């Protein structure tokens, strides 16, 4: 994973009262380990104010200029609070629709990695994603890391969520990219890396009241489980991950993956997000959305190769 430019998207509304946000700290930390440069950015959509016309053109321009000045000052204080010897630039931008403007900025800045703050509710033990978060998860062409506001700095355990049989529509190469990315990130921090695959192996009809011993459901289930475990280990070993760090879970992925990250105290989950064109928007798979909704750690989402070019051409 070659990183030259990290774009950290910050949220002043949910920033800590003292010190820098986790997205800013994580960006600077990775930059120190990779030699990348960093841009700290704030993006806002002021379309409602502009279109309302309540303030009038002159006052609207004055209000937007004041917002930009205050935001630039806030970013400056955020930068001053970081311990960084590398290049850290600042950017304040706005546009409508906001997601389109952010994606255009990512492309123009030639960012290799986007890191964004996501705030969390401790009583839910999971992140709460904003509409912009979901847009970026569906459409961001470069790796996207969403950091929880209450997570810890540094990384001790990284997990890669893979699907060896591509049952959720993932291309085979994406699993290899997920594992390679997880290995790279873990290498930067000296972290342990795990591979995890979850799938419910219960055969069709196993819960039927008319089942009989001749159907041998348990034997079938054991064989399916062995098949999945073997496939995962082959995939993991090819990426340099041993059997001890390779985990097959016989349960639905939408529940098993978040549970695994909590049980193993995973700091970062690397996963692929596959999106398809549906009517006028890109739609992400329901399993990926369910996992993300219940996840309690930071996430690094990557797209299949060719995704960026496909989006541009469409």
N, C-alpha and C positions, 0 to 999 in steps of 0.2 A: 504494500500500500504506500504509494509515493505521494507525500503531502508537501506541497509548496506554499499554499495559501489557505488559511483557515478563516472562515467568516463566522463570527460569533454574533448571533442575533439576541439582543437583550431586551428585557421588558421592565422599564422603570417602575411600572405600577406594582410589580411583585418583587422588586429588588430588595435585598436586605438593607436595613437602615444603616448598617456599618459594613464596610468592606465591599469587595466585589462579588458579583453573582457567580454561581457555580459554572455557568457556561463560559464566562470570561476567564475564570481560574483554570477550567479544564482546557480551554483554547491555548492559554499561555503555557500550561504544563506540557501539552502535546508539542507545542512549537519548540519548547526548550529541548525536547527529546528528539525532534525530527529536523530542526533547523528551518521550519516553516515561518512565514510571516503571518501576522494576525491583523484582522480588521474587526473592530468592535462597532456594531451597527444597531441603530434603532429605526424601525419603520413604522409609519402610522398612516391611516386612511382618514383624511379630513373631508371626504366628499360630502358628508351630511352638513357640515358647517358651510362649505362652499355653495352647495345647491340650495340651502335654505334661504340665503339672501338676507337673513335677519340683521346681520351686522353691516351690510353694505360692502361694496368692493374695497374701499379704503381700509375700513376696520378689519375686514377679513384678512387682507394682506398683512396688516399690522399684527394681528393675532397669530398668524402662521409664522411670521418672522420672529415674534417673541418666543413661540414654541420651539422653533429651530435653535435659537440662541440658548434657551434654557436647557434643551436636550444636549446640545454640544457641550455646555458647561458640565452637565451631569456625566456625560461620557468622559470628559476630561478628568473629573474626580475619580471615576471608576478606573481609568487608566493609571492614575497616580497611586491608587491603592493596590495595584498589582506589582508583584515582584518579577520583573521581566527585563532581561538584557537584550531581547530581540526587538525587531521592528513591530510596532503596534500602531496602526492607523485608526482613524475614527471616521464614521460615516453616518449621516442622518438623511433619511429619505422618506418619501411619501408618495402614494399614488393610489389609483382606484381602477380596477379591483386590487386590493392590497396584495393578494397572493401572486397575481400576475406581475406586479411591480417587483416583488421580492425575487421571484424566479428570474426576471430579466436582469436584476442586479447580480444575482449569482452567476449568470452567464457572462455578463460584461466584466465582472471582477475576476473571472476565471478561477473561482474558488474550487478547491479540491475536496474540501470537507466543510460542512455547515454544522455548527453546534448552536443549539437554541435552548434557552431556559424554558422549562415547563413547570408550572407550580403544582404543588401536591397538597392533599388533605391528609394529615397524619392519621385521623381516625379511620380513613378508608385504606391507608397504607398503599396508595397507588397514585400515579400521576393523573392530573386532570388536563386533558389536551384541549387547546383552543381550536376554533375553526381554522386559523392559520396553520397550526400544527398538523391538522388532518390534511389540509391542502398540500403541505410540503411532503408529508408521508406518501401521498399519492403521486406527486408530480416532481419532486426534487430529483434532478438527474445525477447528483453526486451524493456520496454517503452523507446521511443526516443523523446527527446524534442529538437526542433530546435528554436533557439532564433534569433530574428532580431537584427541587429547591432544598430539600432536607437530606439529600444524599451525602455520603462522605467523599472527601477528596481522595485522589489516588485510586488505583484499581488493584485488588488482590485476586479477584476471580472473574474471568470472562467466560461466557457461555455462547456457543454457536448453535442456533436452532436450525436443523436441517431436515430434509424430507427425501431420503434416498430413492423412494419409488415415485416421487413427483406426483403424489396423489392430490395435491392442491394446486396443480397447474403450473408448478415451477419448472423452468428449464433445468436440465441436469447441470449445466455449467454454473448456475447460480449457487448451488450447494458448495461447489469448489471455491467460488469467490467468497462465500460466507465464512468458510473455514480458514481460508488464507487471510481474510481481513481480521478475523478473531485472533489468529496467530500473530499477525503484525502488531495489533494493539496490545496484546498480552506481552509481546516482546519489548515494547516501549517501556512498560511499567514493571517488568519482571513478574507478571501475574500468572497464575494457573489458568489453563484454558481447558474447557470441557466441551464436548459435543453432545447434543441431546436431540433425540427424535421421539416423538410421541404419536401413537396411533392405537385406536381401540381395535383389538383383534377378535372380539367376540363374533363368531360366525352368524350369518343371517339365520334367524329362527331359533337361536340359542335360548331366547327368553320365552319361547312358545310353550303353552300349557300342554301341547300334545307331543312334546319331545320325548324320546325314549332312549334307553341306553345304547341301542344299535347305532344311533347317530354319532356317538363318540365326540360330542362337542368339545370336551376338554382336551382330547388328543389333537383335534384339529386346531384348537386355539394354541396349544403348545407348539405345534409345527409352524403356525403362522408367526408366533412370537420369535421362534428361533430364526426364521427367515429374515425378519426385520432386524434382529440383533446382529446377525451375520452381515447383512448389507450395511448397517451403520458402522460396524467395526472395520469393514473393508474400506469404506469411505474415510473414516477417521484415520486409519493407519496410513492411508495414502497421503494424508495431510500431516503426518507426524504426531498424531494424538493416540496414546496407548489405550488399551482396553479399560484400564482403571478409570480413565477420564472420558469414557464413552458410555452413554446412558440411553437405553431404550426404555420407554415407559408405556405400559399397556393401558392407555386411557386416552380420552379425547384431548387433542393438542390444546384446544382453547382453555382447558382447565389445567392440564398437566404441566405445560410450560411455565405459566406464572407460579404454580406451586413449587416447581423445581427450583426456580430462581430464589424463592424465599427459603426453602429447605437448605439449599447449598450456600445461602448468603452471597449470591451472585451480585456483582457490582454493575456489570454491563452485559446486556444480551444483544448479540449480533443476529439479525434476522433479515430475510429477504422479503420485500413487498412487491408483489406482482399486481399490476393494475391493467384493467381492460377497458376498452372504449365502450361506454354505455350511453346511448342517446347523445347528449351534449357534454358529458363529463367523463372523467376517468374514475373507474370504480375499483376499489381495493377489495381483495378477497375477504369474506366474512370471518374466516378463521384468524387471519392476521389482525383484523380489527378487534375481535374478541380477546385475543392474547394481549394486545396493546392496552385495551381497556382495563385489564385486570393486573397489569404488570406493576411490580413494586420497585423496580430498579431502573437505571438508565438504559436507553435502547439506542442501538446504532443500526439504522435501516439502510439497506443497499438495494439497488435495482439491477435487473439483468443487463448484461452488456448489450449495447445497441439501443437502450431505452431512450437516451437523450436524443439520438438522431431520429428515432421513430416519432418522438413527440414534436420535434422541430418540423419534420416533413408533413405531419398531420395538421 
